[in-house]
Amino acid sequence: RGYAYAEGTDVYFSVTSFRDYGSLSGRKLEDMRAGSRIAVDDRKRHPMDFVLWKSAKEGEPVWPSPWGPGRPGWHLECSVMSNRYLGTSFDIHGGGRDLLFPHHENERAQSIGANGGSFARNWVHNGFVTVESEKMSKSLGNFLTIRDALEEYHPEVLRLFLISKQYRTPLDFSKSDVLGLQSGLVRIYRTLQRLEEITGPYEEGLQKRSEAPLAEEFPRDSFMGRFVEMMDDDLNTSGAIGLVFEKVRDMNRVMDGIQGDLDEETLRSLKNDRHQLRLIGHTLGLLQEKPEVFFEKVSESSDRIDDEKIEKLVEERTVARGRKDWARSDEIRDELKKMGVVLEDGPKGTSWRLDV
């Protein structure tokens, strides 16, 4: 196909032969310089040409090839795996934003060069994850595996945390933020529970209806229309979740105002609200538990919360209130609220409970 050339027992990809090179990362070939990852090789026809096949070196694994023993270039493995399991063209390719260039640019070029077609039709590059505002690393002792996190939090709480920011945005893992979102998810589940208690006796088969994929047509200015619009806007999950919490507040206001028997219009509206919550849960991978089961599991995980830290913050707030430092008192209340802790001030002092 004319995209590669051999120099001795090494094989290079010629970036100048691939007219679309640089389009994925938004770079112009004439502005590029050889990266610092690999030293400039004077055998290259262009500084940005990259290795497809590297000749054998002592101590490295080797395989036979028409050019002699060696190993694949470091971009090649991803092209091989995607071709093996997904075919020459597929819908979505993901990865961290640090891989956009040169890795994904080169992976795309060599894949299209070998097979033609479009390779990946959509690219999703996510932001970095930090822990308490620091880079996650074993040396800092703040490394957290998914298995570790699941020991402490319900899977849906973690899922809500992960999609609480748009995927391109950096994500900081902090316990207070996760617990704050846990409280938010509890609030949504409680709303769903109230809706089911009110509307359940009036409609059978609602659960089955709500399992359908998000393929219905909704008016653009409706709640669901705005939700779909957010999701269509480069998977703006942060904005979509904000709409859900907004809607939950509205639902609870309506239910709080119910007195006596339901009129037909209110019942129809609440049934629709219940259906929409289930539909959104199906789309986002949330609300998959029965509310009472979810509350029980969250309560079990909350038993492992840091009581000592909470007590210290409550004590600090009591001191601040004694000094009439209302600003600091409010800051501590807000911090505890993020952790899913509710404060109750009374004549005998302040007590706290978990919002579960």
C-alpha positions as CSV (number, residue, x, y, z in Angstrom):
1,R,0.0,0.0,0.0
2,G,3.0,2.3,0.1
3,Y,2.6,3.4,3.7
4,A,5.7,1.6,5.1
5,Y,9.4,1.2,4.3
6,A,12.2,-1.0,5.5
7,E,15.5,0.2,6.7
8,G,17.7,-2.8,7.3
9,T,15.8,-5.1,9.6
10,D,13.5,-2.3,10.9
11,V,10.2,-1.2,9.4
12,Y,8.8,2.3,9.6
13,F,5.5,3.9,8.9
14,S,5.8,6.9,6.6
15,V,3.6,9.7,8.0
16,T,3.9,11.8,4.9
17,S,2.3,9.0,2.8
18,F,-0.8,9.1,5.0
19,R,-2.6,12.4,4.1
20,D,-4.9,12.3,7.1
21,Y,-2.1,12.1,9.6
22,G,-2.6,14.5,12.5
23,S,-6.3,15.0,12.0
24,L,-7.2,13.0,15.2
25,S,-5.1,15.1,17.5
26,G,-5.5,18.4,15.5
27,R,-1.9,18.7,14.6
28,K,-0.2,19.7,11.3
29,L,2.6,17.5,10.2
30,E,4.8,20.4,9.3
31,D,4.5,21.8,12.8
32,M,5.4,18.5,14.5
33,R,8.8,17.6,15.9
34,A,10.1,14.3,17.1
35,G,8.8,13.5,20.5
36,S,11.0,12.9,23.5
37,R,9.9,9.3,23.9
38,I,12.2,8.0,21.3
39,A,15.5,9.6,20.2
40,V,15.7,10.9,16.6
41,D,16.7,8.2,14.2
42,D,18.6,9.4,11.1
43,R,17.3,6.4,9.2
44,K,13.8,7.9,9.2
45,R,12.5,9.8,6.2
46,H,10.6,12.1,8.4
47,P,11.2,12.8,12.1
48,M,7.6,11.7,13.0
49,D,7.8,8.3,11.2
50,F,7.3,5.6,13.7
51,V,8.4,1.9,14.1
52,L,6.2,-0.9,12.9
53,W,8.8,-3.6,13.4
54,K,11.9,-3.3,15.5
55,S,14.9,-5.5,15.0
56,A,15.9,-7.8,17.9
57,K,18.0,-6.5,20.8
58,E,19.7,-8.6,23.4
59,G,17.4,-9.3,26.4
60,E,14.2,-8.5,24.5
61,P,11.5,-11.0,23.4
62,V,11.7,-11.8,19.7
63,W,9.6,-13.3,16.9
64,P,10.5,-14.3,13.4
65,S,9.5,-12.0,10.5
66,P,10.3,-11.4,6.8
67,W,12.8,-8.7,7.9
68,G,14.5,-10.9,10.5
69,P,13.9,-11.6,14.2
70,G,12.4,-8.7,16.2
71,R,9.3,-7.4,17.9
72,P,6.3,-5.2,17.0
73,G,6.4,-1.4,17.6
74,W,4.7,-0.2,20.7
75,H,1.6,1.2,18.9
76,L,1.0,-2.1,17.0
77,E,-0.5,-4.2,19.8
78,C,-3.7,-2.1,20.1
79,S,-4.3,-2.3,16.3
80,V,-3.9,-6.0,16.4
81,M,-6.2,-6.5,19.4
82,S,-9.0,-4.3,18.0
83,N,-8.7,-6.0,14.6
84,R,-8.9,-9.4,16.3
85,Y,-11.9,-8.7,18.5
86,L,-13.8,-5.8,16.9
87,G,-12.9,-6.0,13.2
88,T,-11.3,-3.4,11.0
89,S,-14.0,-0.8,11.8
90,F,-15.9,-0.3,15.1
91,D,-17.9,2.4,16.9
92,I,-16.0,3.6,19.9
93,H,-12.3,3.7,20.9
94,G,-11.5,4.9,24.5
95,G,-8.4,5.9,26.4
96,G,-6.8,8.6,28.6
97,R,-6.2,12.0,27.0
98,D,-2.5,11.5,27.4
99,L,-2.7,8.8,24.7
100,L,-4.2,11.0,22.0
101,F,-0.8,11.8,20.6
102,P,1.3,10.1,19.5
103,H,-0.2,6.7,20.4
104,H,-3.7,6.9,19.1
105,E,-2.7,9.1,16.1
106,N,-0.2,6.4,15.1
107,E,-2.6,3.5,15.9
108,R,-5.2,5.0,13.7
109,A,-2.8,5.7,10.8
110,Q,-1.3,2.2,10.8
111,S,-4.7,0.5,11.1
112,I,-6.2,2.5,8.2
113,G,-3.0,2.0,6.3
114,A,-3.3,-1.8,6.6
115,N,-7.0,-2.3,6.3
116,G,-8.6,0.8,4.8
117,G,-11.9,1.9,6.2
118,S,-12.4,4.3,9.1
119,F,-11.0,2.3,12.0
120,A,-12.7,3.8,15.0
121,R,-15.7,6.0,14.1
122,N,-15.7,7.8,17.5
123,W,-12.9,8.5,20.0
124,V,-13.4,9.1,23.7
125,H,-10.5,10.5,25.6
126,N,-11.1,10.8,29.4
127,G,-9.5,13.1,31.9
128,F,-7.1,12.0,34.6
129,V,-8.1,10.7,38.0
130,T,-6.6,12.2,41.1
131,V,-7.0,11.2,44.8
132,E,-7.7,14.1,47.2
133,S,-6.2,16.4,44.6
134,E,-3.0,14.4,44.2
135,K,-1.9,12.1,41.4
136,M,-2.8,8.5,42.1
137,S,0.4,6.5,42.7
138,K,1.7,3.6,44.7
139,S,4.6,5.7,46.0
140,L,2.2,8.2,47.6
141,G,0.2,5.4,49.1
142,N,-3.0,6.7,47.7
143,F,-3.5,4.0,45.1
144,L,-7.1,2.7,45.0
145,T,-8.3,-0.3,43.0
146,I,-11.9,-0.8,42.0
147,R,-12.0,-3.9,44.2
148,D,-10.9,-1.6,47.2
149,A,-13.5,1.0,46.4
150,L,-16.3,-1.7,46.1
151,E,-15.4,-2.8,49.6
152,E,-16.4,0.7,50.9
153,Y,-19.1,1.9,48.5
154,H,-22.1,0.5,46.7
155,P,-21.4,0.0,43.0
156,E,-24.1,2.5,41.9
157,V,-22.6,5.1,44.2
158,L,-19.2,4.7,42.4
159,R,-20.9,4.7,39.0
160,L,-22.7,8.0,39.9
161,F,-19.4,9.5,41.1
162,L,-17.7,8.5,37.8
163,I,-20.3,10.0,35.6
164,S,-20.8,13.1,37.8
165,K,-18.3,14.8,35.6
166,Q,-18.2,14.9,31.8
167,Y,-15.7,12.2,30.7
168,R,-13.1,14.7,29.3
169,T,-13.0,16.5,32.7
170,P,-10.3,15.5,35.3
171,L,-11.9,13.6,38.2
172,D,-10.7,14.0,41.8
173,F,-11.6,11.0,44.0
174,S,-12.4,12.3,47.5
175,K,-14.3,10.5,50.2
176,S,-16.4,13.6,50.9
177,D,-17.5,13.9,47.3
178,V,-18.3,10.2,47.0
179,L,-20.4,10.3,50.2
180,G,-22.1,13.5,49.0
181,L,-23.2,11.7,45.9
182,Q,-24.2,8.7,47.9
183,S,-26.6,11.0,49.8
184,G,-27.8,12.3,46.4
185,L,-28.5,8.7,45.2
186,V,-30.3,7.9,48.4
187,R,-32.5,10.9,47.7
188,I,-33.3,9.7,44.2
189,Y,-34.1,6.2,45.5
190,R,-36.3,7.6,48.2
191,T,-38.2,9.6,45.6
192,L,-38.6,6.5,43.5
193,Q,-39.8,4.6,46.5
194,R,-42.4,7.3,47.2
195,L,-43.6,7.3,43.6
196,E,-43.9,3.5,43.7
197,E,-45.9,3.6,46.9
198,I,-48.3,6.2,45.5
199,T,-48.7,4.9,41.9
200,G,-48.1,1.2,42.4
201,P,-51.7,0.3,43.2
202,Y,-52.9,2.0,40.0
203,E,-50.7,0.5,37.4
204,E,-49.5,-3.0,36.7
205,G,-46.5,-3.8,34.4
206,L,-44.9,-0.4,34.9
207,Q,-41.5,-2.0,35.6
208,K,-41.6,-3.9,32.3
209,R,-42.4,-0.7,30.4
210,S,-39.5,1.1,32.0
211,E,-36.9,-1.5,31.0
212,A,-37.1,-0.3,27.3
213,P,-34.0,1.5,25.9
214,L,-34.0,5.3,25.7
215,A,-35.4,5.3,22.1
216,E,-38.7,7.2,22.6
217,E,-39.3,10.7,21.1
218,F,-39.6,13.5,23.7
219,P,-40.5,17.1,23.2
220,R,-37.3,19.1,23.1
221,D,-38.3,21.4,26.0
222,S,-39.5,18.6,28.2
223,F,-37.5,17.1,31.0
224,M,-36.6,14.0,29.0
225,G,-36.0,16.0,25.9
226,R,-33.4,18.1,27.8
227,F,-31.9,15.0,29.3
228,V,-31.5,13.4,25.8
229,E,-30.0,16.7,24.5
230,M,-27.4,16.7,27.4
231,M,-26.4,13.1,26.6
232,D,-26.2,13.9,22.9
233,D,-23.9,16.8,23.7
234,D,-20.7,14.7,23.9
235,L,-22.1,12.6,26.7
236,N,-22.6,15.5,29.1
237,T,-23.4,13.3,32.0
238,S,-22.7,16.1,34.5
239,G,-25.4,18.3,33.1
240,A,-27.8,15.3,32.7
241,I,-27.4,14.4,36.4
242,G,-28.0,18.0,37.4
243,L,-31.3,17.8,35.5
244,V,-32.3,14.6,37.4
245,F,-31.7,16.2,40.8
246,E,-33.7,19.2,39.6
247,K,-36.6,16.9,38.6
248,V,-36.4,15.0,41.8
249,R,-36.9,18.2,43.8
250,D,-40.0,19.0,41.7
251,M,-41.4,15.5,42.1
252,N,-41.1,15.7,45.9
253,R,-42.8,19.1,46.0
254,V,-45.8,17.6,44.1
255,M,-45.9,14.5,46.4
256,D,-45.6,16.7,49.5
257,G,-48.6,18.7,48.4
258,I,-50.9,15.6,48.0
259,Q,-53.9,15.6,50.3
260,G,-56.5,12.9,50.2
261,D,-57.2,11.0,47.0
262,L,-55.2,11.6,43.8
263,D,-56.9,13.4,41.0
264,E,-56.4,11.8,37.5
265,E,-54.0,14.5,36.2
266,T,-51.7,14.2,39.2
267,L,-51.7,10.4,39.1
268,R,-50.9,10.5,35.4
269,S,-48.0,12.9,36.0
270,L,-46.6,10.8,38.8
271,K,-46.8,7.7,36.8
272,N,-44.9,9.4,34.0
273,D,-42.3,10.6,36.5
274,R,-41.8,7.1,37.8
275,H,-41.4,5.8,34.3
276,Q,-38.9,8.5,33.4
277,L,-36.8,7.8,36.5
278,R,-36.6,4.1,35.7
279,L,-35.8,5.0,32.1
280,I,-32.9,7.2,33.1
281,G,-31.7,4.6,35.6
282,H,-31.6,2.1,32.8
283,T,-29.7,4.5,30.6
284,L,-27.1,5.4,33.3
285,G,-26.9,2.1,35.0
286,L,-28.5,3.4,38.2
287,L,-31.7,2.6,40.1
288,Q,-31.2,-1.1,39.4
289,E,-31.9,-2.2,43.0
290,K,-35.2,-2.2,44.8
291,P,-35.1,0.9,47.1
292,E,-35.2,-1.1,50.3
293,V,-32.4,-3.4,49.2
294,F,-30.3,-0.4,48.2
295,F,-30.8,1.3,51.5
296,E,-29.8,-1.8,53.4
297,K,-26.6,-2.2,51.4
298,V,-25.6,1.4,51.7
299,S,-26.3,1.2,55.5
300,E,-23.9,-1.7,55.7
301,S,-21.1,0.1,53.8
302,S,-21.7,3.3,55.9
303,D,-20.9,1.3,59.1
304,R,-17.3,1.6,58.0
305,I,-17.4,5.4,58.0
306,D,-14.7,7.4,59.9
307,D,-16.6,8.2,63.1
308,E,-13.6,9.8,64.7
309,K,-13.2,12.3,61.9
310,I,-16.9,13.2,62.1
311,E,-16.8,13.7,65.9
312,K,-13.8,16.0,65.5
313,L,-15.6,18.1,62.9
314,V,-18.7,18.3,65.1
315,E,-16.6,19.4,68.1
316,E,-14.8,22.0,65.9
317,R,-18.2,23.3,64.8
318,T,-19.4,23.5,68.4
319,V,-16.3,25.6,69.3
320,A,-16.9,27.8,66.2
321,R,-20.5,28.4,67.2
322,G,-19.4,29.3,70.7
323,R,-17.1,32.0,69.2
324,K,-20.0,33.1,67.0
325,D,-17.9,32.2,64.0
326,W,-20.9,31.4,61.9
327,A,-19.0,31.3,58.6
328,R,-16.7,28.4,59.9
329,S,-19.7,26.7,61.4
330,D,-21.5,26.7,58.1
331,E,-18.3,25.5,56.3
332,I,-18.1,22.5,58.6
333,R,-21.8,21.7,58.2
334,D,-21.4,21.8,54.4
335,E,-18.4,19.6,54.6
336,L,-20.2,17.0,56.7
337,K,-23.2,17.2,54.4
338,K,-20.9,16.2,51.5
339,M,-19.9,13.2,53.6
340,G,-23.6,12.2,53.9
341,V,-23.8,13.4,57.5
342,V,-26.8,15.2,58.8
343,L,-26.4,17.5,61.9
344,E,-29.2,18.0,64.4
345,D,-28.8,20.9,66.9
346,G,-30.7,20.6,70.1
347,P,-30.7,22.0,73.7
348,K,-28.3,19.3,74.7
349,G,-25.8,20.0,71.9
350,T,-25.3,18.7,68.4
351,S,-25.9,15.1,67.3
352,W,-25.3,13.6,63.9
353,R,-26.6,10.8,61.8
354,L,-26.0,9.4,58.3
355,D,-28.4,10.4,55.6
356,V,-29.4,6.8,54.6
